[in-house]
Amino acid sequence: MNPTNAQRLRAVFSRRMLVMLLLGFASGLPLLLIGGTLKAWLRQDGVDLTTIGFFSLAGLPYTLKFLWSPLMDRYVPIPLGRRRGWLLLCQAALAAGFCAIAVSDPAHSLGLLAGLAVGVGICSASQDIAADAYRREVLADAELGLGSSLFINGYRFAMYISGAIALILAGLFSWEATYLAMAILMGVGMLATVFAPEPAVDAVPPATLAEAVIGPFREFFGRRGALVILAFVLLYKIGDSMAGEMLNPFYLDLGFTLEQIGAVGKTVGLVGLLSGATVGGLVMLWIGIRRSLWAFGLLQAASIASFAVLAVHGPALWLLAVVVALETFTGGMGTSAYVAYMASITNRRFTATQYALLTSIMGVPRVVFGATTGALAAHLGWPGFFLFCTGIAVPGLLLLGPIGRLEGAQAAVA
């Protein structure tokens, strides 16, 4: 049954949507605190670049999180519910981890700091598993688009706080004060978790750990068209991902300065992304997820082609702002629909594991095909490269046809 306009408006202003925004903030806060922000601290304290490079391994748990996600489908760690229990446990561990990093000294306890960074990475990836499962289970299907867009906005705003604002705080005060402040900000997520409603259990959770491990894969690959769905997950954002890998080298080759790139990226880019995700979420309330995937995907492909226009025109700052605004706005729309779709196809018995697996697969094109982008740009030239990225987005869009027919056949059988 399609929601009425009154139901759509109630969804926009519901407590659940506020929770989505706050949980997104809590999920986005740790990433840069064990990434770029931590590396800035290490370099300022005189740590060599080779050692700093190895700290990138602290982000490995985000890629491997599907390995322990069955535990979060199977067990209830504290008496707060299966989803909120894991959320609160991870958030408390993250706050403690930030405090421990705050009192560490890179000059004398580098090994300990590396261990803490990895531990924070594991807790952060685990929080993401629980938050994604919570979002899927607490929201109705019609609300997933808006809920996902608000989650993304909270995530991105948190990255701005833990990146740019954290560096400013460290310059004004100290690294210790900065990480202690970030620990306090984790309280935003903890309060949201405590006062949020626990999702209703409308599907029986796995009875054993073996079922929690095997069941998600058996259920997903037992579906008709499972491989088509996986192919879509792999391909829908591939053009956008490949183009994004080479944007900074492209800007520099075109003649823009670092200051110009930073100013446009931090202002126009951030506003475009946040507004795109918000608009995308609202549109999905009215036209649904699958039609939004079509519309947003086409706009996303068109925005990639706009970089070819910039390449031909040359370094005009106003055109750079227009192109970045277009790309981030449509990218925010496309990401919100993409994330909502992945949530919608998970089975509620195995939400944590299936969603963790899908988001891990989502990152494959960026890693595998991203390695080819430099060679492609060198061979095709910048206009040709961006037109190639536009074209490679088409197969993912075409898969929406078979997916729609599969959904129609399943609905007819039901």
KEKOL-481592 format. One record per residue (C-alpha): residue in three letters; y, x, z. Coordinates in nm, 4 decimals, m for minus. Example, Ala and Ser with C-alpha at 12.3 -4.5 7.8 and 13.67 -1.06 7.14 Angstrom:
2
KESE / Ala / m0.4500 / 1.2300 / 0.7800
KESE / Ser / m0.1060 / 1.3670 / 0.7140
This chain:
414
KESE / Met / 0.0000 / 0.0000 / 0.0000
KESE / Asn / 0.3404 / 0.1391 / m0.0984
KESE / Pro / 0.5917 / 0.1665 / 0.1877
KESE / Thr / 0.8950 / m0.0631 / 0.1901
KESE / Asn / 1.2507 / 0.0710 / 0.1943
KESE / Ala / 1.2784 / m0.0164 / 0.5641
KESE / Gln / 0.9606 / 0.1803 / 0.6379
KESE / Arg / 1.0928 / 0.4745 / 0.4403
KESE / Leu / 1.4173 / 0.4760 / 0.6381
KESE / Arg / 1.2290 / 0.4552 / 0.9675
KESE / Ala / 1.0229 / 0.7563 / 0.8575
KESE / Val / 1.3389 / 0.9580 / 0.7857
KESE / Phe / 1.4758 / 0.9043 / 1.1387
KESE / Ser / 1.1478 / 0.9091 / 1.3311
KESE / Arg / 1.0686 / 1.1380 / 1.6227
KESE / Arg / 0.7838 / 1.2841 / 1.4182
KESE / Met / 1.0294 / 1.4226 / 1.1630
KESE / Leu / 1.2310 / 1.5975 / 1.4342
KESE / Val / 0.9063 / 1.7484 / 1.5612
KESE / Met / 0.8300 / 1.8746 / 1.2082
KESE / Leu / 1.1675 / 2.0501 / 1.1917
KESE / Leu / 1.1231 / 2.2147 / 1.5335
KESE / Leu / 0.7625 / 2.3195 / 1.4707
KESE / Gly / 0.8728 / 2.4708 / 1.1402
KESE / Phe / 1.1338 / 2.6716 / 1.3311
KESE / Ala / 0.8698 / 2.7964 / 1.5759
KESE / Ser / 0.6374 / 2.8924 / 1.2896
KESE / Gly / 0.9050 / 3.0821 / 1.0978
KESE / Leu / 1.0460 / 3.2823 / 1.3899
KESE / Pro / 0.7742 / 3.5519 / 1.4315
KESE / Leu / 0.7339 / 3.6667 / 1.0693
KESE / Leu / 1.0337 / 3.9002 / 1.0389
KESE / Leu / 1.0143 / 4.0057 / 1.4045
KESE / Ile / 0.6957 / 4.1962 / 1.3160
KESE / Gly / 0.8195 / 4.2659 / 0.9622
KESE / Gly / 1.1601 / 4.3670 / 0.8349
KESE / Thr / 1.3455 / 4.3364 / 1.1665
KESE / Leu / 1.0915 / 4.5492 / 1.3537
KESE / Lys / 1.0983 / 4.8078 / 1.0759
KESE / Ala / 1.4758 / 4.8323 / 1.1081
KESE / Trp / 1.4339 / 4.9077 / 1.4809
KESE / Leu / 1.1690 / 5.1704 / 1.4081
KESE / Arg / 1.3848 / 5.3436 / 1.1497
KESE / Gln / 1.6885 / 5.3413 / 1.3753
KESE / Asp / 1.4778 / 5.5115 / 1.6416
KESE / Gly / 1.3785 / 5.7853 / 1.3993
KESE / Val / 1.0233 / 5.6780 / 1.3075
KESE / Asp / 0.9170 / 5.8281 / 0.9729
KESE / Leu / 0.8838 / 5.6054 / 0.6665
KESE / Thr / 0.5082 / 5.6607 / 0.6270
KESE / Thr / 0.4412 / 5.5284 / 0.9760
KESE / Ile / 0.6791 / 5.2379 / 0.9244
KESE / Gly / 0.4867 / 5.1445 / 0.6105
KESE / Phe / 0.1644 / 5.1053 / 0.8094
KESE / Phe / 0.3333 / 4.8419 / 1.0261
KESE / Ser / 0.3070 / 4.6089 / 0.7269
KESE / Leu / m0.0578 / 4.5632 / 0.8295
KESE / Ala / 0.0689 / 4.3469 / 1.1168
KESE / Gly / 0.1076 / 4.0734 / 0.8544
KESE / Leu / m0.2590 / 4.0852 / 0.7531
KESE / Pro / m0.3627 / 3.7985 / 0.9864
KESE / Tyr / m0.1584 / 3.5549 / 0.7741
KESE / Thr / m0.3943 / 3.6253 / 0.4836
KESE / Leu / m0.7138 / 3.6194 / 0.6919
KESE / Lys / m0.6371 / 3.3196 / 0.9129
KESE / Phe / m0.9056 / 3.1026 / 0.7522
KESE / Leu / m1.1672 / 3.3265 / 0.9200
KESE / Trp / m1.0996 / 3.1895 / 1.2703
KESE / Ser / m0.9556 / 2.8497 / 1.1782
KESE / Pro / m1.2963 / 2.6765 / 1.2425
KESE / Leu / m1.2526 / 2.7579 / 1.6122
KESE / Met / m0.9357 / 2.5497 / 1.6106
KESE / Asp / m1.1136 / 2.2548 / 1.4505
KESE / Arg / m1.3993 / 2.2721 / 1.6981
KESE / Tyr / m1.2512 / 2.3498 / 2.0407
KESE / Val / m0.9777 / 2.2087 / 2.2666
KESE / Pro / m0.8380 / 2.5115 / 2.4569
KESE / Ile / m0.6269 / 2.3281 / 2.7200
KESE / Pro / m0.6072 / 1.9590 / 2.8192
KESE / Leu / m0.3184 / 1.8741 / 2.5875
KESE / Gly / m0.5198 / 1.7648 / 2.2861
KESE / Arg / m0.6917 / 1.9597 / 2.0092
KESE / Arg / m0.3785 / 2.0282 / 1.8037
KESE / Arg / m0.1059 / 2.0454 / 2.0681
KESE / Gly / m0.3306 / 2.2520 / 2.2947
KESE / Trp / m0.3637 / 2.5284 / 2.0381
KESE / Leu / 0.0061 / 2.5045 / 1.9500
KESE / Leu / 0.1251 / 2.5491 / 2.3075
KESE / Leu / m0.1212 / 2.8301 / 2.3752
KESE / Cys / m0.0083 / 3.0231 / 2.0667
KESE / Gln / 0.3603 / 2.9654 / 2.1376
KESE / Ala / 0.3284 / 3.0884 / 2.4960
KESE / Ala / 0.1426 / 3.3973 / 2.3721
KESE / Leu / 0.4149 / 3.4624 / 2.1138
KESE / Ala / 0.6915 / 3.4401 / 2.3753
KESE / Ala / 0.4975 / 3.6853 / 2.5923
KESE / Gly / 0.4442 / 3.9131 / 2.2924
KESE / Phe / 0.8157 / 3.9242 / 2.2139
KESE / Cys / 0.8901 / 4.0124 / 2.5765
KESE / Ala / 0.6326 / 4.2931 / 2.5638
KESE / Ile / 0.7820 / 4.4293 / 2.2405
KESE / Ala / 1.1299 / 4.4109 / 2.3977
KESE / Val / 1.0355 / 4.6538 / 2.6746
KESE / Ser / 0.8466 / 4.8913 / 2.4425
KESE / Asp / 0.9863 / 5.2258 / 2.3376
KESE / Pro / 0.9078 / 5.3229 / 1.9759
KESE / Ala / 0.9710 / 5.6893 / 2.0554
KESE / His / 0.7037 / 5.7085 / 2.3281
KESE / Ser / 0.4620 / 5.4162 / 2.2806
KESE / Leu / 0.4291 / 5.3680 / 1.9061
KESE / Gly / 0.0565 / 5.2890 / 1.9248
KESE / Leu / 0.1147 / 5.0206 / 2.1868
KESE / Leu / 0.3952 / 4.8718 / 1.9785
KESE / Ala / 0.1685 / 4.8598 / 1.6728
KESE / Gly / m0.0989 / 4.6817 / 1.8767
KESE / Leu / 0.1557 / 4.4303 / 2.0031
KESE / Ala / 0.2767 / 4.3666 / 1.6477
KESE / Val / m0.0783 / 4.2946 / 1.5307
KESE / Gly / m0.1349 / 4.0683 / 1.8319
KESE / Val / 0.1832 / 3.8759 / 1.7543
KESE / Gly / 0.0668 / 3.8468 / 1.3939
KESE / Ile / m0.2647 / 3.6931 / 1.5032
KESE / Cys / m0.0916 / 3.4484 / 1.7382
KESE / Ser / 0.1649 / 3.3573 / 1.4714
KESE / Ala / m0.1018 / 3.2950 / 1.2058
KESE / Ser / m0.2934 / 3.0849 / 1.4597
KESE / Gln / 0.0191 / 2.8833 / 1.5347
KESE / Asp / 0.0554 / 2.8211 / 1.1602
KESE / Ile / m0.3040 / 2.6915 / 1.1442
KESE / Ala / m0.2433 / 2.4498 / 1.4311
KESE / Ala / 0.0989 / 2.3393 / 1.3027
KESE / Asp / m0.0322 / 2.2714 / 0.9516
KESE / Ala / m0.3238 / 2.0695 / 1.0900
KESE / Tyr / m0.0913 / 1.8793 / 1.3237
KESE / Arg / 0.1445 / 1.7900 / 1.0384
KESE / Arg / m0.1427 / 1.6571 / 0.8269
KESE / Glu / m0.2885 / 1.4459 / 1.1061
KESE / Val / 0.0226 / 1.3009 / 1.2696
KESE / Leu / 0.1973 / 1.1911 / 0.9485
KESE / Ala / 0.0980 / 0.9071 / 0.7195
KESE / Asp / 0.0274 / 1.0097 / 0.3595
KESE / Ala / 0.3599 / 0.8632 / 0.2440
KESE / Glu / 0.5442 / 1.0756 / 0.5052
KESE / Leu / 0.3821 / 1.4088 / 0.4164
KESE / Gly / 0.6451 / 1.4986 / 0.1569
KESE / Leu / 0.9444 / 1.4568 / 0.3856
KESE / Gly / 0.7603 / 1.6047 / 0.6832
KESE / Ser / 0.6621 / 1.9122 / 0.4809
KESE / Ser / 1.0170 / 1.9607 / 0.3532
KESE / Leu / 1.1620 / 1.9462 / 0.7054
KESE / Phe / 0.8960 / 2.1898 / 0.8261
KESE / Ile / 0.9918 / 2.4302 / 0.5453
KESE / Asn / 1.3616 / 2.3983 / 0.6310
KESE / Gly / 1.2927 / 2.4771 / 0.9959
KESE / Tyr / 1.0805 / 2.7744 / 0.8886
KESE / Arg / 1.3488 / 2.9158 / 0.6595
KESE / Phe / 1.6261 / 2.8688 / 0.9148
KESE / Ala / 1.4148 / 3.0539 / 1.1726
KESE / Met / 1.3710 / 3.3418 / 0.9274
KESE / Tyr / 1.7491 / 3.3595 / 0.8954
KESE / Ile / 1.7760 / 3.3783 / 1.2768
KESE / Ser / 1.4998 / 3.6402 / 1.3133
KESE / Gly / 1.6345 / 3.8404 / 1.0201
KESE / Ala / 2.0114 / 3.8483 / 0.9708
KESE / Ile / 2.1123 / 3.7162 / 1.3137
KESE / Ala / 1.8622 / 3.9396 / 1.4966
KESE / Leu / 2.0079 / 4.2480 / 1.3263
KESE / Ile / 2.3589 / 4.1423 / 1.4279
KESE / Leu / 2.2462 / 4.0896 / 1.7893
KESE / Ala / 2.0777 / 4.4302 / 1.7947
KESE / Gly / 2.3982 / 4.5908 / 1.6702
KESE / Leu / 2.6141 / 4.4117 / 1.9274
KESE / Phe / 2.3801 / 4.4453 / 2.2243
KESE / Ser / 2.0362 / 4.6081 / 2.2049
KESE / Trp / 1.6904 / 4.5648 / 2.0546
KESE / Glu / 1.5569 / 4.4723 / 2.3975
KESE / Ala / 1.8103 / 4.1890 / 2.4336
KESE / Thr / 1.7364 / 4.0725 / 2.0778
KESE / Tyr / 1.3621 / 4.0359 / 2.1296
KESE / Leu / 1.4120 / 3.8715 / 2.4686
KESE / Ala / 1.6451 / 3.6215 / 2.2992
KESE / Met / 1.3751 / 3.5509 / 2.0387
KESE / Ala / 1.1241 / 3.4925 / 2.3196
KESE / Ile / 1.3592 / 3.2338 / 2.4693
KESE / Leu / 1.3950 / 3.0654 / 2.1285
KESE / Met / 1.0174 / 3.0146 / 2.1168
KESE / Gly / 1.0893 / 2.7583 / 2.3880
KESE / Val / 1.2153 / 2.5302 / 2.1092
KESE / Gly / 0.8640 / 2.5042 / 1.9731
KESE / Met / 0.7066 / 2.4731 / 2.3160
KESE / Leu / 0.9320 / 2.1804 / 2.4095
KESE / Ala / 0.8593 / 2.0116 / 2.0766
KESE / Thr / 0.4858 / 2.0538 / 2.1365
KESE / Val / 0.4929 / 1.9169 / 2.4901
KESE / Phe / 0.6919 / 1.6062 / 2.4001
KESE / Ala / 0.5306 / 1.5451 / 2.0600
KESE / Pro / 0.2625 / 1.2777 / 2.0170
KESE / Glu / m0.0947 / 1.4024 / 1.9806
KESE / Pro / m0.2460 / 1.2878 / 1.6492
KESE / Ala / m0.4855 / 0.9954 / 1.6765
KESE / Val / m0.8495 / 1.0990 / 1.6342
KESE / Asp / m0.9520 / 0.8846 / 1.3381
KESE / Ala / m1.2222 / 1.1260 / 1.2212
KESE / Val / m1.4927 / 1.2715 / 1.4451
KESE / Pro / m1.4270 / 1.6461 / 1.5027
KESE / Pro / m1.7100 / 1.8938 / 1.4328
KESE / Ala / m1.9812 / 1.8678 / 1.6998
KESE / Thr / m2.0861 / 2.2337 / 1.6757
KESE / Leu / m1.9305 / 2.5620 / 1.5722
KESE / Ala / m2.1779 / 2.5862 / 1.2841
KESE / Glu / m2.0577 / 2.2509 / 1.1536
KESE / Ala / m1.6955 / 2.3635 / 1.1927
KESE / Val / m1.7686 / 2.6728 / 0.9802
KESE / Ile / m1.9928 / 2.5241 / 0.7098
KESE / Gly / m1.8740 / 2.1624 / 0.7040
KESE / Pro / m1.5271 / 2.2200 / 0.5508
KESE / Phe / m1.6704 / 2.4095 / 0.2537
KESE / Arg / m1.9603 / 2.1710 / 0.2034
KESE / Glu / m1.7289 / 1.8698 / 0.2123
KESE / Phe / m1.4655 / 2.0188 / m0.0198
KESE / Phe / m1.6995 / 2.1615 / m0.2839
KESE / Gly / m1.9066 / 1.8448 / m0.2711
KESE / Arg / m1.6128 / 1.6527 / m0.4167
KESE / Arg / m1.5959 / 1.5679 / m0.7823
KESE / Gly / m1.3382 / 1.7943 / m0.9439
KESE / Ala / m1.3164 / 2.0460 / m0.6576
KESE / Leu / m1.2800 / 2.3386 / m0.9001
KESE / Val / m0.9997 / 2.1591 / m1.0865
KESE / Ile / m0.8133 / 2.1156 / m0.7580
KESE / Leu / m0.8583 / 2.4848 / m0.6715
KESE / Ala / m0.7358 / 2.5855 / m1.0170
KESE / Phe / m0.4254 / 2.3708 / m0.9662
KESE / Val / m0.3570 / 2.5302 / m0.6258
KESE / Leu / m0.3817 / 2.8722 / m0.7896
KESE / Leu / m0.1647 / 2.7943 / m1.0915
KESE / Tyr / 0.1080 / 2.5472 / m0.9884
KESE / Lys / 0.3457 / 2.8116 / m0.8473
KESE / Ile / 0.2272 / 3.1116 / m1.0497
KESE / Gly / 0.5284 / 3.1280 / m1.2817
KESE / Asp / 0.7722 / 3.0959 / m0.9934
KESE / Ser / 0.5839 / 3.3616 / m0.7927
KESE / Met / 0.5681 / 3.6123 / m1.0778
KESE / Ala / 0.9368 / 3.5727 / m1.1586
KESE / Gly / 1.0306 / 3.6116 / m0.7929
KESE / Glu / 0.8520 / 3.9481 / m0.7690
KESE / Met / 1.0974 / 4.1102 / m1.0103
KESE / Leu / 1.4289 / 3.9400 / m0.9357
KESE / Asn / 1.5931 / 4.2242 / m0.7425
KESE / Pro / 1.5036 / 4.4908 / m1.0031
KESE / Phe / 1.6301 / 4.2495 / m1.2713
KESE / Tyr / 1.9641 / 4.1999 / m1.0944
KESE / Leu / 2.0094 / 4.5753 / m1.0551
KESE / Asp / 1.9198 / 4.6478 / m1.4171
KESE / Leu / 2.1714 / 4.3864 / m1.5262
KESE / Gly / 2.4450 / 4.5729 / m1.3359
KESE / Phe / 2.4980 / 4.3675 / m1.0193
KESE / Thr / 2.5727 / 4.5616 / m0.7001
KESE / Leu / 2.3647 / 4.5365 / m0.3848
KESE / Glu / 2.6572 / 4.3640 / m0.2126
KESE / Gln / 2.6775 / 4.0998 / m0.4857
KESE / Ile / 2.3009 / 4.0420 / m0.4808
KESE / Gly / 2.2975 / 4.0121 / m0.1025
KESE / Ala / 2.5980 / 3.7813 / m0.0852
KESE / Val / 2.4652 / 3.5397 / m0.3464
KESE / Gly / 2.1073 / 3.5529 / m0.2166
KESE / Lys / 2.1997 / 3.4959 / 0.1473
KESE / Thr / 2.4479 / 3.2149 / 0.0854
KESE / Val / 2.3793 / 3.0312 / m0.2396
KESE / Gly / 2.0067 / 3.1041 / m0.2203
KESE / Leu / 1.9617 / 2.9800 / 0.1357
KESE / Val / 2.1691 / 2.6651 / 0.0798
KESE / Gly / 1.9843 / 2.5923 / m0.2446
KESE / Leu / 1.6428 / 2.6311 / m0.0847
KESE / Leu / 1.7193 / 2.4162 / 0.2197
KESE / Ser / 1.8908 / 2.1418 / 0.0203
KESE / Gly / 1.6158 / 2.1451 / m0.2439
KESE / Ala / 1.3421 / 2.1009 / 0.0138
KESE / Thr / 1.5353 / 1.8168 / 0.1813
KESE / Val / 1.6072 / 1.6336 / m0.1434
KESE / Gly / 1.2473 / 1.6863 / m0.2521
KESE / Gly / 1.1158 / 1.5355 / 0.0689
KESE / Leu / 1.3379 / 1.2287 / 0.0346
KESE / Val / 1.2411 / 1.1789 / m0.3291
KESE / Met / 0.8727 / 1.1960 / m0.2376
KESE / Leu / 0.9213 / 0.9042 / 0.0014
KESE / Trp / 1.0157 / 0.6917 / m0.2997
KESE / Ile / 0.8011 / 0.8174 / m0.5886
KESE / Gly / 0.5062 / 0.9768 / m0.4095
KESE / Ile / 0.3594 / 1.3267 / m0.4097
KESE / Arg / 0.1809 / 1.3394 / m0.7464
KESE / Arg / 0.4733 / 1.2144 / m0.9562
KESE / Ser / 0.6964 / 1.4543 / m0.7647
KESE / Leu / 0.4662 / 1.7422 / m0.8583
KESE / Trp / 0.5243 / 1.6569 / m1.2247
KESE / Ala / 0.9017 / 1.6196 / m1.1944
KESE / Phe / 0.9622 / 1.9153 / m0.9646
KESE / Gly / 0.7249 / 2.1371 / m1.1629
KESE / Leu / 0.9164 / 2.0753 / m1.4841
KESE / Leu / 1.2469 / 2.1481 / m1.3113
KESE / Gln / 1.0971 / 2.4604 / m1.1545
KESE / Ala / 0.9865 / 2.5894 / m1.4975
KESE / Ala / 1.3312 / 2.5180 / m1.6436
KESE / Ser / 1.4952 / 2.7150 / m1.3623
KESE / Ile / 1.2777 / 3.0189 / m1.4436
KESE / Ala / 1.3955 / 3.0013 / m1.8053
KESE / Ser / 1.7562 / 3.0102 / m1.6829
KESE / Phe / 1.7049 / 3.3758 / m1.5847
KESE / Ala / 1.6436 / 3.4526 / m1.9522
KESE / Val / 1.9854 / 3.2996 / m2.0224
KESE / Leu / 2.1401 / 3.5295 / m1.7607
KESE / Ala / 1.9590 / 3.8280 / m1.9136
KESE / Val / 2.1052 / 3.7529 / m2.2566
KESE / His / 2.4556 / 3.6689 / m2.1276
KESE / Gly / 2.4954 / 3.9714 / m1.9025
KESE / Pro / 2.6298 / 4.0305 / m1.5497
KESE / Ala / 2.8616 / 3.7390 / m1.4783
KESE / Leu / 2.8785 / 3.6657 / m1.1053
KESE / Trp / 2.9459 / 3.2931 / m1.1571
KESE / Leu / 2.6364 / 3.2613 / m1.3775
KESE / Leu / 2.4267 / 3.4508 / m1.1230
KESE / Ala / 2.5352 / 3.1993 / m0.8573
KESE / Val / 2.4493 / 2.9054 / m1.0852
KESE / Val / 2.1076 / 3.0461 / m1.1765
KESE / Val / 2.0182 / 3.1353 / m0.8165
KESE / Ala / 2.1308 / 2.7902 / m0.6981
KESE / Leu / 1.9193 / 2.6217 / m0.9664
KESE / Glu / 1.6121 / 2.8357 / m0.8984
KESE / Thr / 1.6200 / 2.8017 / m0.5203
KESE / Phe / 1.6985 / 2.4287 / m0.5318
KESE / Thr / 1.4127 / 2.3450 / m0.7694
KESE / Gly / 1.1878 / 2.5970 / m0.5944
KESE / Gly / 1.2515 / 2.4210 / m0.2631
KESE / Met / 1.1627 / 2.0876 / m0.4224
KESE / Gly / 0.8471 / 2.2264 / m0.5824
KESE / Thr / 0.7321 / 2.3991 / m0.2644
KESE / Ser / 0.7753 / 2.0860 / m0.0536
KESE / Ala / 0.5648 / 1.8810 / m0.2992
KESE / Tyr / 0.3058 / 2.1592 / m0.3296
KESE / Val / 0.2663 / 2.1937 / 0.0473
KESE / Ala / 0.2495 / 1.8159 / 0.0918
KESE / Tyr / m0.0191 / 1.7880 / m0.1776
KESE / Met / m0.2376 / 2.0540 / m0.0140
KESE / Ala / m0.2100 / 1.8731 / 0.3181
KESE / Ser / m0.2967 / 1.5398 / 0.1568
KESE / Ile / m0.6264 / 1.6618 / 0.0119
KESE / Thr / m0.7684 / 1.7993 / 0.3381
KESE / Asn / m1.0374 / 1.6099 / 0.5254
KESE / Arg / m0.9138 / 1.5121 / 0.8720
KESE / Arg / m1.2384 / 1.6326 / 1.0329
KESE / Phe / m1.1702 / 1.9880 / 0.9114
KESE / Thr / m0.7933 / 1.9921 / 0.8617
KESE / Ala / m0.7285 / 2.3359 / 1.0126
KESE / Thr / m0.9981 / 2.5185 / 0.8145
KESE / Gln / m0.9432 / 2.3510 / 0.4779
KESE / Tyr / m0.5653 / 2.3863 / 0.4919
KESE / Ala / m0.5893 / 2.7510 / 0.6031
KESE / Leu / m0.8246 / 2.8176 / 0.3112
KESE / Leu / m0.5944 / 2.6467 / 0.0593
KESE / Thr / m0.2855 / 2.8335 / 0.1800
KESE / Ser / m0.4782 / 3.1615 / 0.1622
KESE / Ile / m0.5731 / 3.0819 / m0.1985
KESE / Met / m0.2094 / 2.9927 / m0.2634
KESE / Gly / m0.1130 / 3.3553 / m0.1969
KESE / Val / m0.3648 / 3.5047 / m0.4416
KESE / Pro / m0.1450 / 3.4824 / m0.7549
KESE / Arg / 0.1440 / 3.6532 / m0.5790
KESE / Val / m0.0780 / 3.9496 / m0.4843
KESE / Val / m0.3015 / 3.9751 / m0.7923
KESE / Phe / m0.0690 / 3.8729 / m1.0748
KESE / Gly / 0.2372 / 4.0111 / m0.8984
KESE / Ala / 0.0979 / 4.3585 / m0.9611
KESE / Thr / 0.1317 / 4.3042 / m1.3368
KESE / Thr / 0.4944 / 4.1895 / m1.3369
KESE / Gly / 0.6485 / 4.5346 / m1.3682
KESE / Ala / 0.4392 / 4.6198 / m1.6741
KESE / Leu / 0.5126 / 4.2805 / m1.8314
KESE / Ala / 0.8878 / 4.3183 / m1.7795
KESE / Ala / 0.8814 / 4.6688 / m1.9265
KESE / His / 0.6816 / 4.5534 / m2.2302
KESE / Leu / 0.8527 / 4.2197 / m2.2995
KESE / Gly / 1.2071 / 4.2929 / m2.1851
KESE / Trp / 1.3844 / 4.0731 / m1.9315
KESE / Pro / 1.4407 / 3.7654 / m2.1530
KESE / Gly / 1.0809 / 3.7782 / m2.2760
KESE / Phe / 0.9469 / 3.8288 / m1.9240
KESE / Phe / 1.1188 / 3.5194 / m1.7844
KESE / Leu / 1.0149 / 3.3093 / m2.0833
KESE / Phe / 0.6570 / 3.4275 / m2.0233
KESE / Cys / 0.6844 / 3.3195 / m1.6581
KESE / Thr / 0.8102 / 2.9817 / m1.7776
KESE / Gly / 0.5163 / 2.9433 / m2.0139
KESE / Ile / 0.2542 / 3.0450 / m1.7601
KESE / Ala / 0.3726 / 2.7594 / m1.5345
KESE / Val / 0.2542 / 2.5050 / m1.7946
KESE / Pro / m0.1269 / 2.5200 / m1.7310
KESE / Gly / m0.0779 / 2.4213 / m1.3673
KESE / Leu / 0.1278 / 2.1208 / m1.4721
KESE / Leu / m0.1325 / 2.0159 / m1.7293
KESE / Leu / m0.3993 / 2.0076 / m1.4579
KESE / Leu / m0.2127 / 1.7176 / m1.2976
KESE / Gly / m0.3574 / 1.4958 / m1.5716
KESE / Pro / m0.7259 / 1.5549 / m1.4796
KESE / Ile / m0.6384 / 1.5395 / m1.1095
KESE / Gly / m0.4754 / 1.1991 / m1.1595
KESE / Arg / m0.7840 / 1.0703 / m1.3427
KESE / Leu / m1.0099 / 1.1994 / m1.0655
KESE / Glu / m0.7973 / 1.0244 / m0.8032
KESE / Gly / m0.8062 / 0.7038 / m1.0064
KESE / Ala / m1.1845 / 0.7178 / m1.0392
KESE / Gln / m1.2262 / 0.7803 / m0.6663
KESE / Ala / m0.9925 / 0.4904 / m0.5842
KESE / Ala / m1.1937 / 0.2594 / m0.8158
KESE / Val / m1.5202 / 0.3563 / m0.6434
KESE / Ala / m1.3644 / 0.3017 / m0.3005
